[in-house]
Amino acid sequence: MRTEVLLSNGMILSSYNAIFIPEAETMVISDLHVGYEASMRAEGVAIPDFQFEEILKSLGDAMDHFSPSQIIINGDIKHEFARNLGQEWDEVFQLIDFINDKDSSVKFVRGNHDNFLKTIISKRDVEMADSYRIGDLQISHGHLSSKSLVTHDEDVFNIYGHEHPVLRLRDEIGARIIMPCFLYGKSNKFVVMPAFSPLASGTNVISPNRNFMIEELRELDVSKARIYATGEGEIMDFGMVGDHLDEDDGIIGH
């Protein structure tokens, strides 16, 4: 069973829905959306708290595997746009403590859901920025154009979140299968990360009707981007986007 894919630039894509950068001892995850349940309840949807426990379990497994000295969370740490909910305060603090207790530090990339996160992390010694640069790698959420970032240049390899990319297929009896996935464009120097939240699914990368939210992706031909889907502790190579055809609309909710 394959759990890792080593890219030509030395990065590792993993079945943990995380990227590991060995030379920097850094693990990158994206789109946790903590506090999702409280946000849904505020809208009248009855849903119990369960996501955060799964996030910590997955995060602990990934950290035990890679032993990173640093974790960068690539945006949308919290879910609610307009304010900080009590559940978000509690879970962001628990998240920071969990990482620190495993002898790792954490940095946050600001995502489009993180409007008020600075208020929470001001109570802890945690850095947040629009992007981070590690060598030729640029880690940014994707809601801001990379051209607007201070570290932009033509040679950079972009690591994005934001899209919550998934691969949606049907099996031989017509049942729908949805798998989180990495979308890797070697020639165009980008990778889009799957959401770390178990509740966040989004852009179906093989739909002809997909509409990428990341501006740079809308400007690229992604037909030669490779799909690495994750599930059941495995990472699977599904070939290039252009090898697939899907008649669905491609958007299954953010």
C-alpha positions in Angstrom: 0.0 0.0 0.0 1.4 3.4 -1.1 1.3 6.1 1.5 3.7 8.7 -0.1 4.5 10.2 -3.4 7.9 11.9 -3.8 7.8 14.8 -6.3 10.8 15.9 -8.4 11.3 19.0 -6.2 11.7 16.8 -3.1 8.3 17.4 -1.6 6.2 14.5 -0.3 2.5 14.2 -0.9 1.0 11.8 1.7 -2.1 9.7 2.4 -2.5 11.9 5.5 -3.7 14.8 3.2 -0.5 16.5 4.2 2.6 17.7 2.4 6.0 17.1 4.0 9.1 19.2 3.0 12.0 17.1 4.3 14.8 19.7 4.0 12.8 22.1 6.2 11.3 19.5 8.5 8.0 21.2 7.7 4.6 19.6 7.3 1.8 21.6 5.5 -2.0 21.0 6.0 -4.9 23.1 4.8 -8.5 23.9 5.4 -9.4 22.6 8.8 -12.6 24.8 9.2 -12.7 24.3 13.0 -16.0 25.4 14.5 -18.0 24.2 11.5 -20.6 22.6 13.6 -21.2 25.8 15.7 -21.6 27.8 12.5 -24.1 25.3 11.1 -26.1 25.4 14.4 -26.2 29.2 14.2 -28.0 28.7 10.9 -30.5 26.3 12.4 -28.9 23.0 11.4 -28.8 20.4 14.1 -25.3 18.8 14.1 -23.3 17.4 16.9 -19.6 18.2 17.5 -17.4 15.5 16.0 -15.1 17.0 13.4 -12.4 18.3 15.7 -11.7 14.9 17.3 -11.1 13.4 13.9 -8.9 16.3 12.9 -6.7 15.8 16.0 -6.5 12.1 15.3 -5.4 12.6 11.7 -3.0 15.3 12.7 -1.4 13.2 15.4 -1.0 10.3 13.0 0.7 12.5 10.4 3.0 14.1 13.0 4.0 10.7 14.4 4.8 9.6 10.8 6.9 12.7 9.7 8.1 14.1 13.1 8.0 17.7 11.8 9.7 20.5 13.6 7.3 23.0 12.1 3.7 22.8 10.8 2.2 25.4 8.5 -1.6 25.4 8.2 -2.4 26.8 4.8 -5.5 28.8 5.5 -9.1 28.4 6.6 -8.1 27.4 10.1 -11.6 28.4 11.3 -14.9 28.3 9.5 -17.1 31.3 10.5 -16.5 34.4 8.3 -18.2 37.1 10.3 -17.1 36.6 13.9 -15.3 34.3 16.3 -17.6 31.6 17.8 -16.9 30.1 21.2 -16.2 26.7 19.7 -13.6 28.3 17.4 -11.8 29.9 20.3 -11.7 26.6 22.2 -10.6 24.5 19.2 -7.9 26.9 17.9 -6.4 26.9 21.4 -6.5 23.1 21.6 -5.0 22.8 18.1 -2.1 25.0 19.0 -1.5 23.2 22.3 -1.7 19.8 20.6 1.0 20.7 18.1 3.2 22.3 20.7 2.9 19.3 23.0 4.4 17.2 20.3 7.5 19.5 20.2 6.5 21.2 17.0 5.9 24.9 16.3 3.0 26.2 14.1 2.4 29.0 11.7 -0.9 30.0 10.1 -1.5 31.2 6.6 -4.4 33.6 6.4 -7.4 32.1 4.5 -10.6 33.7 3.3 -12.4 32.3 6.4 -9.9 33.7 8.8 -11.0 37.3 9.0 -11.1 37.4 12.8 -8.6 34.7 13.6 -5.9 37.3 14.6 -8.0 38.1 17.7 -7.8 34.5 18.9 -4.1 33.9 18.2 -3.1 37.2 19.8 -3.6 35.3 23.0 -0.9 32.9 21.9 2.5 33.3 20.3 1.5 32.2 16.8 2.5 33.9 13.6 0.1 34.4 10.7 0.9 35.8 7.2 -0.6 35.8 3.7 2.2 33.4 2.5 5.4 31.7 3.6 8.4 31.0 1.4 10.6 27.9 1.8 13.3 28.0 -0.8 11.5 28.0 -4.2 8.2 26.9 -2.5 5.5 29.5 -1.8 2.7 28.4 0.5 -0.4 30.6 0.1 -4.1 29.8 0.6 -5.2 30.7 -3.0 -7.9 33.3 -2.4 -5.4 36.1 -3.1 -3.6 36.2 -6.4 0.0 35.1 -6.1 0.9 38.1 -8.1 -0.1 40.3 -5.2 2.1 38.5 -2.7 5.5 40.0 -1.8 7.3 36.7 -2.6 5.9 36.3 -6.1 8.3 35.5 -8.9 8.1 33.4 -12.0 10.3 30.6 -10.6 8.2 29.9 -7.5 6.4 26.6 -7.0 3.0 27.4 -5.5 1.3 25.3 -2.8 -2.4 26.1 -2.6 -5.4 25.2 -0.4 -8.8 26.8 -0.8 -10.3 24.6 -3.5 -10.9 21.4 -1.4 -10.2 19.3 -4.5 -11.9 16.0 -4.8 -12.1 13.2 -7.4 -15.7 12.1 -8.0 -16.2 8.8 -9.8 -18.8 6.1 -10.2 -18.1 2.4 -9.6 -19.3 -0.5 -11.7 -22.7 -0.5 -10.2 -23.2 3.2 -10.4 -22.5 4.1 -6.8 -20.8 7.5 -6.4 -17.3 7.6 -4.9 -15.8 10.8 -3.7 -12.1 11.0 -2.7 -10.0 14.0 -1.5 -7.1 14.6 -3.8 -4.0 16.5 -4.6 -3.8 18.2 -8.0 -0.2 18.4 -9.1 0.9 20.5 -12.1 4.5 19.8 -12.6 5.1 22.0 -15.7 3.0 24.8 -14.2 4.6 24.5 -10.8 1.7 24.1 -8.5 0.0 21.7 -6.2 -3.5 22.1 -4.7 -3.9 20.4 -1.3 -7.0 18.5 -0.2 -8.9 19.8 2.8 -7.8 18.4 6.2 -11.4 18.8 7.4 -13.4 15.5 7.0 -16.5 17.6 6.2 -15.1 19.8 3.5 -15.5 18.7 -0.1 -15.4 21.0 -3.0 -14.2 21.2 -6.6 -14.4 18.0 -8.7 -11.2 18.2 -10.6 -12.4 16.1 -13.5 -15.6 17.8 -14.2 -15.7 19.7 -17.5 -17.9 22.3 -15.7 -15.5 22.9 -12.8 -14.9 26.5 -12.0 -11.7 27.0 -10.0 -11.7 29.6 -7.3 -7.9 30.1 -7.5 -7.3 32.8 -10.2 -4.0 31.3 -11.4 -5.7 27.9 -12.1 -8.4 29.5 -14.2 -5.6 30.9 -16.4 -3.9 27.5 -16.9 -4.5 24.4 -18.9 -4.8 21.8 -16.1 -5.5 18.8 -18.4 -1.9 17.6 -17.8 -2.1 18.1 -14.0 -1.9 14.8 -12.2 -4.5 13.5 -9.6 -3.3 11.8 -6.5 -6.4 10.8 -4.5 -6.3 9.7 -0.8 -8.4 7.2 1.1 -8.2 4.3 3.5 -4.6 5.2 4.4 -3.4 5.1 0.8 -2.5 7.6 -1.9 -3.4 6.6 -5.4 -2.3 7.9 -8.8 -5.4 8.5 -11.1 -3.4 9.9 -14.0 -3.9 13.3 -15.6 -7.1 15.4 -15.5 -7.3 15.1 -19.3 -7.6 11.3 -19.0 -11.0 11.6 -17.4 -14.4 12.8 -18.3 -17.2 13.5 -15.8 -20.7 14.8 -16.8 -21.5 16.1 -13.3 -21.3 19.8 -12.5 -18.2 19.3 -10.4 -19.1 21.5 -7.4 -20.4 19.6 -4.4 -20.3 22.3 -1.8 -17.8 24.4 0.3 
